[in-house]
Structure formats: C-alpha cells, structure tokens
Amino acid sequence: MRVVIAALTLALLACATLPAQAAQSLLPAPEAQATPEAQAAEQPARISVRVSISRQVMEVFHEGRKIHEWPVSTARQGKITPTGQWNGAQWLSRNHRSSLYNNAPMPFAVFYNGNYAIHGTDQVRKLGRPASAGCVRLHTANAKILFNMVRAEGKDNLRVTVVR
C-alpha cells in the first residue's frame, strides 16, 4: 500500500510541474463524460437504415440485426438524393404533403436531412428504380412500419446512411 501511495504522490508531483494547460489536456473534461448527449454519441443507434442508390434498396436494422429489406425509389435523373450519414430524425409527419412538389402526398414521413425524408408513395410500380425528386420513397405499408419503429424508439435512436 505504501508503494502505491508513493507512486501516486510522485505522479501528482510530476503533473504539478507541467504547465496548467498541458495538465488539463491530459484529463478528459468532466462535463463531456457526464452529459447524456456524450453518452448517446457513444452508443449505437437502435434503428439503422441503409439506403443503396445503386441497388434501389433500403435495409433496416434494429439493434444491429437486419430485420427488413425493401425496394425504394431515390432521385430520378436531374435530381439528387444526398449521400452521407445522419443521426436522429429531425421530425415525423404521419400525413405530410409536400410544399415543394404540388402538395404531393408523403405518408409516414421521417425527415432526416432538411427537406429530405423517407416516406411512403402511391407510385409503387416505380419502386426499385430512381423516380423521386430526392426523397427516399418506399411502399406505404413499409413506411408505416419504419415510422412506428422510429416513434417507439425515439427520433434520436435513428441513423440514416445513404450510399451510392
């Protein structure tokens, strides 16, 4: 025990000789450890959605286990579905209507990046090929499943990844 106390004392003395700023950089900030946001950032999202533009497919994972694979429609020629990764849904809308595209129906919309959402469509014959103005369209029954999952798990527990 005396050896441990002596070692700790020497370590403290060594730290005291460092400039205060350098010593602080050796220790993690206590608020970074304590905040729920920091803890949430370390934990994986409970719902993870992966959209493949080249395959026109969405895979849905719950707690790391793949539970669904659905055909989708992403942006048609001349439009863009942005690629990247987004954490958390910005907002949900059960019966959304597009203010940008002639009041087009967007049932069970999960907005993940500004005006971009994953939502149902009445144009199910186009699923599996590019057809949207940029959103990720899927069968309305599947959009309802995803919407209810996100609502049940919480908007912060969603990660959306869109790849080429």
PyMOL commands that set and color helices and strands:
alter all, ss='L'
color gray80, all
select helices_A, chain A and resi 2-17+20-26+30-34+36-42+124-126+140-153+155-157
alter helices_A, ss='H'
color red, helices_A
select strands_A, chain A and resi 47-52+57-62+65-73+84-87+91-97+105-113+116-121+136-139+158-163
alter strands_A, ss='S'
color yellow, strands_A
deselect
rebuild
show_as cartoon
